[in-house]
Amino acid sequence: MTTLCRTCLTIFPIPPERKPARCPECKSPKLVSHKELDSLEIAHLDCDAFYAAVEKRDNPDLRSKPVIVAYDGGRSVVSTCCYIARISGVRSAMPLFKAKKLCPDGVIIQPRMSVYSDVSKNIHALFAKLTPLIEPLSLDEAFLDLSGTEKLHGRTPAQSMAWLASEIYKREGITVSVGLSYNKSLAKLASDLDKPEGFAVIGREEALQFLAPRPVSDIWGVGKALNKKLTAEGITTIGQLQHREEADLVARYGLMGSRLFHFSRGQDERKVKAHRKAKSISAETTFSSDIEDLQTLKDRLWPLCERVSTRLKKSAKAGKTITLKLKTGNFKTITRSHTLAQPTQLAETLYQEALPHLESASEGKNFRLIGIGISSFGDIEDADIPDLLDQKKGRSKNVEHAIDAVRAKFGSDIIGKGRGLKKKPASRKDD
């Protein structure tokens, strides 16, 4: 058994039955032990309650209070919340009115996206000191492939990740959780095992046994719709999937069936993909005269969503973080961002996710510009997977793909959704 001190980075072998409570060198209790610790190279790092952590860092008076980060108004949802608020049942993506009922003492903080973005850039700069193989999933999480870095840094991948977590805390004042394994799906699962400020490891030898009793919702890509369907068919644990044939799962669940088969067995061949090209795709339009009417703003938003979706599909990209941009008549810029559980490239998803933010931000204001963007690109094979089992979303996906096929053959103006046929006010400039 190999043990790593996460504080001084000392590695020392110990018998499994004699796991120490503290590091023999620096006396720190922050230890992680695993017999495969020296051989695992794929890591997932996730900042703990990122937005809320930054707010508490910048305002020490908030440290002992339940902090909820959300735009307060309309149909707002919780962007994130601290762990104190989570004790009351508050969760990300929960409607804000419900969060207020669960946690009446919660302090509502308006998101400061520019600040979070700056912190994220600083953290990603630290990633780059370890490896060029970095796959960002959002502002606050990423995969790192540390293969071949031991000779370069004189540290094992586990030591490097412990160093990284320590550096992020020293420089940015926030904690992170680390998952280390031999593939992406297990590294991501491991990072959720010991939050906050955790460091968890899943090795090859234990994968099958470790996964067997866990709920099927722990498999990457199993959303509410698929989880409900699996449960209805008597499949509630990953171990039950381990006894099913791949052909049977594919027949019942399509493309997702193959993922269920392999991921339930700890098999994931996806590589950590470094995104060196465009980090976001967006489209915006400036109006010839300021607009206050919400329906008109909605009408102008839809073609922008279609434009972004088209660019995503042509470049074989899918993103998770959707950002609505508005500029008022007095040139004040308003941005609203929301990160999805899974990446998307569908115009309908872009539109539906942006609508609540548009409705809450537009009350009583005149706007001269509207825009929509998407970032945090992920694997294209992960895009819109829940649509296979969610009938409503599945229909939207099928309709959109059918429209794409017709447009590819006959031109972009030949067909479109009903909302795109409404009369559009003239615009001064499209970007």
C-alpha positions in Angstrom: 0.0 0.0 0.0 1.3 3.4 -1.0 0.5 6.5 1.1 0.8 10.1 0.0 0.9 13.1 2.3 -1.1 15.8 0.5 0.6 18.5 2.6 4.4 17.8 2.2 4.0 15.4 -0.8 6.0 12.6 0.9 5.2 9.1 -0.4 5.9 6.1 1.8 4.9 2.4 1.7 2.9 0.9 4.6 1.2 -2.4 5.3 -2.6 -2.1 4.7 -3.3 -3.0 8.3 -1.1 -0.2 9.6 -2.5 2.9 7.9 -1.2 5.9 9.9 -3.3 8.7 11.1 -0.7 11.3 10.4 2.3 11.9 8.1 5.5 10.7 9.8 7.4 13.6 8.2 5.1 16.7 8.8 2.4 15.2 11.0 -0.4 16.3 8.6 -3.6 14.2 8.8 -4.2 14.8 5.0 -3.2 11.4 3.7 -4.4 9.3 0.8 -3.5 5.6 0.5 -4.0 3.2 -2.4 -1.9 0.3 -3.8 -2.2 1.6 -7.3 -1.4 5.2 -6.3 1.8 5.3 -8.3 0.4 4.0 -11.6 -2.8 6.1 -12.1 -2.5 9.1 -14.5 -5.9 10.4 -15.4 -7.2 13.1 -13.0 -10.4 15.1 -12.6 -10.3 18.3 -10.6 -13.4 20.1 -9.4 -13.5 23.3 -7.5 -15.7 23.1 -4.4 -18.9 25.2 -4.7 -16.8 27.5 -7.0 -18.9 30.7 -7.2 -19.8 30.6 -3.5 -16.2 29.9 -2.5 -15.0 33.0 -4.4 -17.7 35.1 -2.7 -16.7 33.9 0.7 -13.0 34.4 -0.1 -13.7 38.0 -1.1 -16.1 38.7 1.8 -15.0 37.0 5.1 -18.3 38.0 6.7 -20.0 35.3 4.6 -17.8 32.4 5.7 -20.1 31.0 8.3 -23.3 31.8 6.4 -25.4 29.9 3.9 -24.5 31.5 0.6 -26.7 31.1 -2.5 -25.4 32.5 -5.8 -28.2 33.4 -8.1 -29.8 36.2 -10.0 -32.6 37.3 -7.7 -35.8 37.8 -9.6 -38.3 36.2 -12.0 -37.7 32.6 -12.7 -34.1 32.5 -11.5 -32.4 29.3 -10.6 -29.5 28.6 -8.2 -26.1 28.9 -10.0 -24.4 27.3 -7.0 -24.5 27.3 -3.2 -22.1 26.7 -0.4 -22.0 23.5 1.6 -23.8 25.2 4.6 -26.8 25.9 2.3 -26.7 22.4 1.0 -27.4 21.1 4.5 -30.9 22.7 4.1 -31.4 20.9 0.8 -30.5 23.7 -1.6 -28.9 22.5 -4.9 -27.6 23.9 -8.1 -30.2 24.5 -10.8 -33.0 24.6 -8.2 -35.6 27.3 -8.6 -34.6 30.2 -6.4 -38.0 30.5 -4.8 -37.7 26.9 -3.6 -34.2 27.5 -2.3 -35.4 30.5 -0.3 -38.1 28.3 1.3 -35.6 25.6 2.2 -33.0 28.1 3.5 -34.7 31.3 4.6 -31.5 32.5 6.2 -29.5 32.1 2.9 -27.6 35.1 1.6 -28.4 35.6 -2.1 -25.4 36.9 -4.0 -25.6 38.1 -7.6 -23.1 36.2 -9.8 -20.0 38.1 -10.8 -19.0 36.1 -13.9 -16.0 38.3 -14.8 -14.5 37.6 -11.4 -15.1 33.9 -11.6 -13.7 33.9 -15.1 -10.5 35.5 -13.9 -10.1 33.0 -11.1 -10.7 30.2 -13.6 -8.0 31.5 -15.9 -5.5 31.6 -13.0 -6.4 28.0 -12.1 -6.0 26.9 -15.7 -2.6 28.5 -15.9 -1.6 26.2 -13.0 -2.9 23.2 -14.9 -0.6 24.1 -17.7 2.4 23.9 -15.5 1.7 20.2 -15.1 0.6 19.0 -18.5 -0.6 20.2 -21.9 -3.3 17.6 -21.9 -6.1 19.6 -20.3 -9.8 19.2 -21.1 -11.9 21.9 -19.5 -15.5 21.0 -18.7 -16.5 24.3 -17.3 -15.0 27.3 -15.4 -14.4 25.1 -12.3 -13.6 21.6 -13.5 -11.2 19.8 -15.9 -9.6 16.6 -16.8 -5.8 16.3 -16.8 -3.8 13.5 -18.4 -0.5 13.3 -16.5 1.0 10.5 -18.5 4.7 10.9 -18.9 5.0 13.9 -16.5 6.8 12.1 -13.7 10.3 12.5 -15.2 9.5 16.1 -16.1 8.4 17.2 -12.6 10.1 14.6 -10.4 6.7 13.8 -9.0 4.2 11.0 -9.5 0.8 12.1 -10.9 -0.7 11.8 -7.5 2.0 14.1 -6.0 1.4 16.6 -8.8 -2.3 16.7 -8.2 -1.7 17.2 -4.4 0.7 20.0 -5.3 -1.9 21.5 -7.6 -4.6 21.5 -5.0 -2.3 23.2 -2.5 -1.2 25.8 -5.0 -4.8 26.7 -6.0 -5.6 27.2 -2.3 -2.5 29.3 -1.7 -3.0 31.5 -4.7 -6.7 31.7 -5.1 -8.1 30.9 -1.6 -10.5 28.2 -2.7 -10.4 24.4 -2.2 -10.7 21.8 -4.8 -11.5 18.0 -4.9 -9.4 15.6 -6.9 -10.3 12.3 -8.5 -7.5 10.0 -9.8 -8.0 6.9 -11.8 -7.1 5.1 -15.1 -9.9 6.7 -17.2 -12.1 9.7 -17.4 -15.4 8.4 -16.1 -13.9 6.9 -13.0 -11.7 10.0 -12.3 -14.8 12.1 -12.4 -16.7 9.8 -10.2 -13.8 9.7 -7.7 -13.7 13.5 -7.5 -17.2 13.4 -6.0 -16.5 10.8 -3.3 -14.8 13.0 -0.7 -16.0 16.6 -1.1 -15.1 19.2 -0.1 -11.3 19.3 -0.3 -11.1 15.6 -1.2 -8.7 13.3 -2.9 -10.1 10.0 -3.9 -8.6 7.1 -6.0 -10.3 4.3 -8.0 -7.9 1.6 -9.3 -8.2 -1.0 -11.9 -8.3 -4.0 -9.6 -11.2 -2.6 -7.5 -13.3 -1.0 -10.3 -15.9 -3.8 -10.8 -16.4 -4.4 -7.1 -16.4 -0.7 -6.3 -19.0 0.1 -9.0 -21.3 -2.8 -8.3 -23.3 -1.5 -5.4 -23.5 2.1 -6.6 -26.6 3.6 -8.1 -26.9 3.6 -11.9 -27.1 7.4 -11.8 -23.4 7.4 -11.0 -22.7 6.4 -14.6 -21.7 9.5 -16.6 -24.5 10.4 -18.9 -27.3 8.8 -16.9 -29.7 11.7 -16.4 -33.1 11.8 -14.7 -35.0 10.4 -17.7 -32.7 7.4 -18.2 -32.5 6.7 -14.5 -36.2 6.7 -14.2 -36.5 4.2 -17.2 -33.8 1.9 -15.7 -35.5 2.0 -12.3 -38.9 1.1 -13.9 -37.2 -1.9 -15.5 -35.7 -3.0 -12.2 -32.2 -1.8 -12.7 -31.1 0.4 -9.8 -27.4 -0.6 -9.3 -24.4 -0.6 -11.6 -23.9 -4.3 -10.6 -27.1 -5.2 -12.3 -25.8 -3.8 -15.5 -22.6 -5.8 -15.2 -24.7 -9.0 -15.7 -26.3 -7.8 -18.9 -25.1 -8.4 -22.4 -24.1 -5.4 -24.5 -26.4 -6.4 -27.4 -29.3 -6.5 -25.1 -28.5 -3.0 -23.6 -28.0 -1.5 -27.1 -31.3 -3.0 -28.3 -33.2 -1.4 -25.3 -31.3 1.9 -24.9 -29.6 2.6 -28.3 -26.2 4.3 -28.2 -26.5 4.8 -24.5 -26.7 1.0 -24.0 -23.2 0.5 -25.2 -22.0 3.2 -22.7 -23.9 1.5 -19.9 -22.2 -1.8 -20.7 -18.7 -0.5 -20.8 -18.9 2.2 -18.1 -20.5 -0.3 -15.6 -17.4 -2.4 -16.0 -15.0 0.5 -15.5 -14.2 0.6 -19.3 -13.8 4.1 -20.9 -11.5 4.5 -23.9 -12.1 8.3 -24.3 -8.9 10.4 -24.3 -8.4 13.6 -22.5 -8.7 16.1 -25.3 -6.9 19.4 -25.1 -8.9 22.3 -26.7 -6.5 24.7 -28.2 -8.8 26.2 -30.7 -12.0 28.3 -30.1 -13.0 28.3 -26.5 -16.5 29.6 -27.3 -19.0 30.1 -30.1 -21.4 33.0 -30.0 -23.7 35.2 -32.1 -25.2 38.6 -31.4 -27.2 41.3 -33.0 -27.5 45.1 -32.5 -31.0 46.6 -33.0 -31.7 49.6 -35.1 -33.7 51.0 -32.1 -33.9 49.9 -28.5 -36.3 47.1 -27.7 -38.2 46.6 -24.4 -40.9 44.1 -25.4 -40.1 40.6 -24.1 -41.7 38.7 -27.0 -39.7 40.8 -29.5 -36.5 39.9 -27.7 -37.5 36.2 -27.7 -38.0 36.5 -31.5 -34.6 37.9 -31.9 -33.0 35.3 -29.7 -34.1 32.3 -31.7 -32.2 32.9 -35.0 -29.1 33.6 -32.9 -29.5 30.2 -31.2 -29.9 28.6 -34.6 -26.7 30.3 -35.9 -24.7 29.1 -32.9 -26.1 25.6 -33.2 -25.1 25.5 -36.9 -21.6 26.5 -36.1 -21.4 23.9 -33.4 -22.6 21.1 -35.7 -20.2 22.2 -38.5 -17.2 22.2 -36.2 -18.3 18.9 -34.5 -18.4 20.7 -31.1 -20.8 20.6 -28.1 -20.7 22.9 -25.1 -22.0 23.0 -21.6 -22.0 26.6 -20.5 -24.6 28.8 -22.1 -24.3 32.6 -21.8 -26.9 35.1 -22.6 -25.6 38.6 -23.4 -27.7 41.8 -23.3 -26.7 45.4 -23.7 -29.0 48.2 -22.4 -29.8 51.4 -24.1 -27.2 53.2 -21.9 -24.6 50.6 -22.9 -24.5 48.6 -19.7 -23.7 44.9 -20.5 -25.6 42.2 -18.7 -24.5 38.5 -18.9 -26.3 35.4 -17.6 -24.6 32.0 -17.7 -25.8 28.5 -16.9 -23.8 25.2 -17.1 -25.6 22.1 -18.2 -25.0 18.6 -16.8 -24.2 17.4 -20.3 -22.9 19.2 -23.5 -25.3 20.2 -26.2 -25.3 21.5 -29.8 -29.0 21.9 -30.2 -30.6 25.3 -31.0 -33.7 24.3 -29.0 -31.6 23.6 -25.9 -29.8 26.9 -26.2 -33.1 28.8 -26.6 -34.9 27.1 -23.7 -32.0 27.4 -21.3 -31.6 31.1 -22.1 -35.3 32.0 -21.8 -35.5 32.2 -18.0 -32.5 34.4 -17.8 -33.9 36.7 -20.6 -37.2 36.9 -18.7 -35.6 37.8 -15.4 -33.2 40.3 -16.8 -35.5 42.1 -19.2 -38.0 43.5 -16.8 -38.4 47.3 -17.3 -35.3 47.7 -19.5 -34.6 48.7 -23.0 -32.0 46.8 -25.0 -29.8 47.6 -27.9 -28.1 44.2 -28.3 -28.8 40.6 -27.6 -26.4 37.7 -28.0 -26.1 34.0 -27.1 -22.9 32.0 -26.7 -21.7 28.6 -25.6 -18.4 27.4 -24.1 -16.9 24.6 -22.0 -16.7 22.2 -24.9 -16.9 18.5 -24.2 -16.9 15.2 -26.1 -19.2 15.3 -29.0 -20.3 11.7 -28.2 -21.6 13.0 -24.8 -23.9 15.6 -26.5 -27.6 15.5 -25.9 -27.6 11.8 -24.9 -30.6 12.1 -22.5 -32.7 13.0 -25.6 -32.7 9.4 -26.6 -35.0 8.5 -23.7 -36.8 11.8 -22.9 -39.7 11.8 -25.4 -40.1 15.6 -25.5 -36.4 16.3 -25.9 -36.0 13.4 -28.2 -38.6 14.8 -30.5 -36.9 18.2 -30.5 -33.6 16.6 -31.4 -35.2 14.6 -34.2 -37.0 17.6 -35.6 -33.9 19.7 -35.5 -31.8 17.1 -37.3 -34.5 16.7 -39.9 -34.5 20.5 -40.5 -30.8 20.4 -40.8 -30.9 17.7 -43.4 -33.5 19.6 -45.5 -31.5 22.8 -45.2 -28.3 21.0 -46.2 -30.0 19.9 -49.4 -32.2 22.8 -50.4 -30.7 25.9 -48.5 -31.0 27.4 -45.1 -34.2 29.5 -45.9 -36.3 26.6 -47.1 -37.5 25.4 -43.7 -37.6 26.4 -40.1 -39.5 26.3 -36.8 -42.6 28.3 -36.3 -41.0 30.8 -34.0 -38.4 31.6 -36.6 -41.1 32.6 -39.1 -42.3 35.6 -37.0 -41.6 39.1 -38.3 -38.2 40.3 -37.1 -37.4 43.9 -36.5 -34.6 45.4 -38.5 -31.2 45.2 -37.0 -28.2 47.5 -37.4 -25.4 45.0 -37.2 -25.0 41.2 -36.8 -21.8 39.7 -35.6 
